Amino acid sequence: VFCRHAKRSTVTTEDVKLLARRSNSLLKYITQKSEELASSNMEQKEKKKKKSSVAKGERTPGEQEAAVTENEDSNMA
């Protein structure tokens, strides 16, 4: 009902929270699970991002710093 009211066909977590708002314990549980899912999704996106950058041959910030230090050391010698 809430998603139809918003002219959407997909039910979101906010719709479910609105439905459960009269039951404090249920709302608390749904909110907690929603936050857990959001943080796990962010972690997975970061892992995919790191994998794709490694596959492309890009360096992570730590690797870039090490490469700069190595270049500076070799230039001084």
C-alpha positions in Angstrom: 0.0 0.0 0.0 2.8 2.4 0.9 4.8 1.8 -2.3 1.6 2.2 -4.4 0.8 5.4 -2.6 4.4 6.6 -3.6 3.7 5.5 -7.2 6.4 2.8 -7.0 6.2 -0.9 -7.7 9.1 -1.9 -5.5 8.6 -2.3 -1.7 11.5 -0.6 0.2 12.7 -1.0 3.7 11.1 2.3 4.6 7.8 0.9 3.5 8.2 -2.0 5.8 9.3 0.3 8.7 6.1 2.3 8.2 4.1 -0.8 8.4 5.8 -1.9 11.6 5.8 1.5 13.3 3.1 0.6 15.8 5.0 -2.3 17.2 8.1 -0.9 18.9 9.9 -4.2 19.2 9.2 -5.2 15.6 10.3 -1.7 14.3 13.5 -2.0 16.4 14.2 -5.4 14.9 13.5 -4.4 11.3 15.7 -1.2 11.7 18.6 -3.3 13.1 18.4 -5.8 10.3 18.2 -3.1 7.7 21.3 -1.4 9.1 23.1 -4.8 9.1 22.2 -5.4 5.5 23.2 -1.9 4.5 26.7 -2.2 6.1 27.2 -5.7 4.6 26.3 -4.3 1.1 28.8 -1.5 1.5 31.5 -4.0 2.5 30.7 -6.1 -0.6 30.8 -3.1 -2.8 34.2 -2.0 -1.4 35.6 -5.6 -2.0 34.3 -5.6 -5.6 35.8 -2.1 -6.1 39.2 -3.3 -4.8 39.1 -6.5 -6.9 38.3 -4.5 -10.0 41.1 -2.0 -9.4 43.5 -4.9 -8.8 42.4 -6.6 -11.9 42.9 -3.4 -13.9 46.4 -3.0 -12.5 45.6 0.0 -10.4 47.3 0.4 -7.0 45.7 0.8 -3.7 46.6 4.0 -1.7 49.1 2.0 0.4 50.7 0.5 -2.7 51.0 3.9 -4.3 52.7 5.3 -1.2 55.2 2.5 -1.2 55.9 3.0 -4.9 56.5 6.7 -4.4 58.9 5.9 -1.5 60.8 3.4 -3.7 61.1 5.9 -6.5 62.4 8.6 -4.2 64.9 6.2 -2.8 66.2 5.1 -6.2 66.4 8.8 -7.3 68.6 9.6 -4.4 71.1 6.8 -5.1 
